[in-house]
Amino acid sequence: MSAPTISPVALALLSILIPIGMIISAKLKLGLNRDIAISHTRMILQLSAVGFFLEWLFTLSGLLPSLLWFAVMTITAAFAILRSSGLRARLLIGPVGLAVATVALVHLLLFLLAAGPDLWNARGIIPLGGMLLGNTMTSIIIGLNEFFSGMRGQRSLYELRLGMGHNRLGAALPFIRSGIKRSLAPQLAAIATIGIVSLPGMMTGQILGGSSPITAVTYQIAIIVAIFSTRLIGSALVILTGLYFGTSPMGNLKNVFHPQEK
């Protein structure tokens, strides 16, 4: 059994929901119609382009093309993290990109080793890498925002802890804990309701593709565990990276914020 397809006509009819949402936005004077139109247009164009690109990528043999595309995905994710966190890319893109790449690649390799050689190709590496990177990116953005907001908003507390003899890690520890806890909160809430409130994407896709529910559940548990670990380790590693590259050896906070975020 192959996955059922949605015809272009059915997709066009379903897309009517977008202008309906824009009408509601206009009636409520939310001022979101421009953002709604731009974001959905970009989504359609980007997904269409990616679909054609993946059709071509899946015809290539060997791991190198998939790993090269995974590298492109990682670099894009690193820039998105810094942009969404309001931090200077010139100062942090190298260390943050390396931290994100290391965490995502290690977990991807662990998952591929556990799943077996059937996924050691573009059809396995690209979707799985995208799931790991996308979820990790979301948590890192939340964690970095919380960490640097705390460091900036409670700078006097941080400097007081430095003055009490803490090194920069010890002085920033309350903000590090807050950032990591905040980054994990959405994931922990979602995990607690999986299978009751919602069926996750990988499980749904496998069931639609003809896999048995038990097989789909096995893969879904594996990816949830991997995603949780990448969120936790990724957030912690990037926050620590931000601390060490965003402060001087004496602990003074550098000018890490983008001018628009000051």
C-alpha positions as CSV (number, residue, x, y, z in Angstrom):
1,M,0.0,0.0,0.0
2,S,1.4,3.4,-1.0
3,A,0.5,6.7,0.7
4,P,-2.8,8.3,-0.6
5,T,-2.2,11.4,-2.6
6,I,-4.1,14.7,-2.5
7,S,-5.1,16.0,-6.0
8,P,-4.2,19.6,-7.0
9,V,-7.9,20.4,-7.1
10,A,-8.4,19.1,-3.5
11,L,-5.3,21.0,-2.4
12,A,-6.7,24.2,-4.0
13,L,-10.0,23.8,-2.2
14,L,-8.3,23.2,1.1
15,S,-6.3,26.4,0.6
16,I,-9.5,28.4,0.7
17,L,-9.0,28.2,4.5
18,I,-6.2,30.8,4.2
19,P,-8.3,33.6,2.8
20,I,-11.0,32.7,5.3
21,G,-8.4,33.2,8.0
22,M,-7.4,36.5,6.5
23,I,-11.1,37.6,6.5
24,I,-11.3,36.8,10.2
25,S,-8.0,38.7,10.8
26,A,-9.3,41.7,8.9
27,K,-12.6,41.7,10.8
28,L,-10.8,41.6,14.1
29,K,-8.2,44.3,12.9
30,L,-5.3,42.0,13.9
31,G,-3.0,43.5,11.2
32,L,-1.7,40.1,10.3
33,N,-2.9,39.7,6.7
34,R,0.4,40.7,5.1
35,D,2.3,38.3,7.3
36,I,-0.3,35.5,6.6
37,A,0.0,36.1,2.8
38,I,3.8,36.3,2.8
39,S,4.4,33.3,5.1
40,H,2.0,31.0,3.3
41,T,3.3,32.0,-0.1
42,R,6.9,31.4,1.0
43,M,5.8,28.0,2.5
44,I,4.2,26.9,-0.7
45,L,7.1,28.0,-2.9
46,Q,9.8,26.6,-0.5
47,L,8.0,23.2,-0.1
48,S,7.5,22.9,-3.9
49,A,11.1,23.6,-4.6
50,V,12.3,21.2,-1.9
51,G,9.9,18.5,-3.3
52,F,11.5,18.7,-6.7
53,F,15.0,18.9,-5.3
54,L,14.4,15.8,-3.1
55,E,13.1,13.9,-6.1
56,W,16.4,14.6,-7.8
57,L,18.5,14.0,-4.6
58,F,16.9,10.6,-4.0
59,T,18.1,9.4,-7.4
60,L,21.7,9.9,-6.3
61,S,23.7,7.0,-4.8
62,G,26.0,7.2,-1.8
63,L,26.0,9.1,1.4
64,L,28.0,12.1,0.4
65,P,25.1,14.1,-1.3
66,S,22.8,13.5,1.7
67,L,25.5,14.6,4.2
68,L,26.3,17.7,2.1
69,W,22.6,18.7,2.1
70,F,22.5,18.0,5.8
71,A,25.4,20.4,6.3
72,V,23.5,23.1,4.3
73,M,20.4,22.5,6.6
74,T,22.7,22.8,9.7
75,I,24.2,26.1,8.6
76,T,20.7,27.5,7.8
77,A,19.5,26.4,11.2
78,A,22.4,28.1,12.9
79,F,21.7,31.4,11.2
80,A,18.0,31.1,12.0
81,I,18.8,30.5,15.6
82,L,20.9,33.7,15.9
83,R,18.5,35.8,13.9
84,S,15.5,34.7,16.0
85,S,17.4,35.3,19.2
86,G,18.5,38.8,18.2
87,L,22.2,37.9,18.5
88,R,25.1,39.0,16.3
89,A,25.9,36.3,13.7
90,R,29.4,37.6,13.1
91,L,30.3,36.9,16.7
92,L,28.5,33.6,17.3
93,I,27.8,31.8,14.0
94,G,31.0,29.7,14.1
95,P,30.7,28.3,17.6
96,V,26.9,28.0,17.5
97,G,26.9,26.3,14.1
98,L,29.5,23.8,15.3
99,A,27.6,23.0,18.4
100,V,24.3,22.5,16.5
101,A,26.0,20.4,13.9
102,T,27.8,18.2,16.4
103,V,24.6,17.5,18.5
104,A,22.4,16.9,15.4
105,L,24.9,14.7,13.6
106,V,25.7,12.5,16.6
107,H,22.0,11.9,17.3
108,L,21.3,11.3,13.6
109,L,24.1,8.7,13.4
110,L,22.9,7.0,16.6
111,F,19.3,6.8,15.2
112,L,20.6,5.4,11.8
113,L,22.6,2.8,13.6
114,A,19.6,1.7,15.7
115,A,17.3,1.7,12.7
116,G,19.5,-0.3,10.4
117,P,20.9,0.0,6.8
118,D,17.4,0.5,5.3
119,L,17.7,4.2,6.3
120,W,21.3,4.7,5.3
121,N,20.4,6.7,2.2
122,A,18.9,10.1,1.3
123,R,15.3,8.9,2.1
124,G,16.4,8.3,5.7
125,I,19.0,10.9,6.3
126,I,17.3,14.0,5.0
127,P,13.8,13.6,6.7
128,L,15.3,12.3,10.0
129,G,18.0,15.1,10.0
130,G,15.3,17.6,9.3
131,M,13.2,16.4,12.2
132,L,16.1,16.5,14.6
133,L,17.4,19.9,13.4
134,G,13.9,21.5,13.3
135,N,13.0,20.5,16.8
136,T,16.4,21.3,18.2
137,M,16.4,24.7,16.6
138,T,13.1,25.6,18.3
139,S,14.3,24.6,21.7
140,I,17.6,26.4,21.3
141,I,15.9,29.6,20.2
142,I,13.7,29.5,23.3
143,G,16.6,28.7,25.6
144,L,19.0,31.3,24.2
145,N,16.3,34.0,24.4
146,E,15.6,33.1,28.0
147,F,19.3,32.9,28.9
148,F,20.4,36.2,27.3
149,S,17.2,38.0,28.4
150,G,18.0,37.0,32.0
151,M,21.7,38.0,31.6
152,R,20.7,41.4,30.2
153,G,17.7,42.1,32.4
154,Q,19.4,41.0,35.6
155,R,22.9,42.1,34.8
156,S,23.4,43.4,38.3
157,L,22.8,40.0,39.7
158,Y,25.2,38.4,37.3
159,E,27.9,41.0,38.1
160,L,27.2,40.6,41.9
161,R,27.8,36.8,41.6
162,L,31.0,37.6,39.7
163,G,32.1,39.9,42.5
164,M,31.4,37.2,45.1
165,G,34.1,35.1,43.5
166,H,32.2,33.0,41.0
167,N,33.7,32.3,37.6
168,R,31.5,33.2,34.7
169,L,29.9,29.7,34.6
170,G,29.0,29.9,38.3
171,A,27.8,33.5,38.0
172,A,25.5,32.6,35.0
173,L,24.3,29.3,36.4
174,P,20.8,30.6,37.4
175,F,20.3,31.9,33.9
176,I,21.6,28.7,32.3
177,R,19.2,26.6,34.3
178,S,16.3,28.9,33.4
179,G,17.2,28.8,29.7
180,I,17.4,25.0,29.6
181,K,14.2,24.5,31.6
182,R,12.3,26.9,29.4
183,S,13.6,25.3,26.2
184,L,12.4,21.8,27.3
185,A,8.9,22.9,28.6
186,P,7.0,22.6,25.3
187,Q,8.6,19.2,24.5
188,L,7.8,17.7,27.9
189,A,4.2,19.0,27.7
190,A,3.8,17.5,24.2
191,I,5.4,14.1,25.2
192,A,2.9,13.7,28.0
193,T,-0.1,13.8,25.6
194,I,1.3,11.9,22.6
195,G,-1.0,9.0,21.6
196,I,-4.0,10.5,23.4
197,V,-4.3,14.1,22.1
198,S,-2.3,13.6,18.9
199,L,-0.5,11.1,16.7
200,P,2.9,12.5,15.8
201,G,4.1,13.1,12.3
202,M,6.4,10.2,11.7
203,M,3.8,7.7,13.1
204,T,1.0,9.2,11.0
205,G,3.2,9.2,7.8
206,Q,4.2,5.5,8.3
207,I,0.6,4.4,8.9
208,L,-0.5,6.3,5.8
209,G,2.3,4.7,3.9
210,G,1.1,1.2,4.8
211,S,3.3,0.3,7.9
212,S,1.7,-1.5,10.8
213,P,0.8,0.6,13.8
214,I,3.2,-1.3,15.9
215,T,6.1,-0.6,13.5
216,A,5.0,3.0,13.3
217,V,5.0,3.3,17.2
218,T,8.5,1.8,17.4
219,Y,9.9,4.4,15.1
220,Q,8.0,7.2,16.7
221,I,9.3,6.3,20.2
222,A,12.8,6.2,18.8
223,I,12.6,9.6,17.2
224,I,10.9,11.2,20.2
225,V,13.8,10.0,22.4
226,A,16.3,11.3,19.9
227,I,14.5,14.6,19.6
228,F,14.3,15.0,23.4
229,S,18.0,14.3,23.7
230,T,19.0,16.7,21.0
231,R,16.8,19.4,22.6
232,L,18.3,19.0,26.0
233,I,22.0,18.6,25.0
234,G,21.7,21.1,22.1
235,S,20.1,23.8,24.3
236,A,22.7,23.2,27.1
237,L,25.6,23.2,24.7
238,V,24.6,26.3,22.7
239,I,23.8,28.2,25.9
240,L,27.2,27.4,27.3
241,T,28.7,28.3,23.9
242,G,26.8,31.6,24.0
243,L,28.2,32.2,27.5
244,Y,31.8,31.6,26.7
245,F,31.9,33.4,23.3
246,G,29.5,36.1,24.5
247,T,31.5,37.1,27.6
248,S,35.2,38.0,28.1
249,P,37.5,35.7,30.1
250,M,36.8,38.1,33.1
251,G,33.1,37.4,32.7
252,N,32.1,40.8,31.2
253,L,29.1,40.6,28.8
254,K,30.1,41.4,25.2
255,N,28.0,43.3,22.7
256,V,26.3,40.1,21.5
257,F,22.9,41.7,20.7
258,H,21.9,42.8,17.3
259,P,21.5,46.6,17.2
260,Q,17.7,46.2,16.6
261,E,17.4,44.2,19.8
262,K,19.1,46.7,22.1
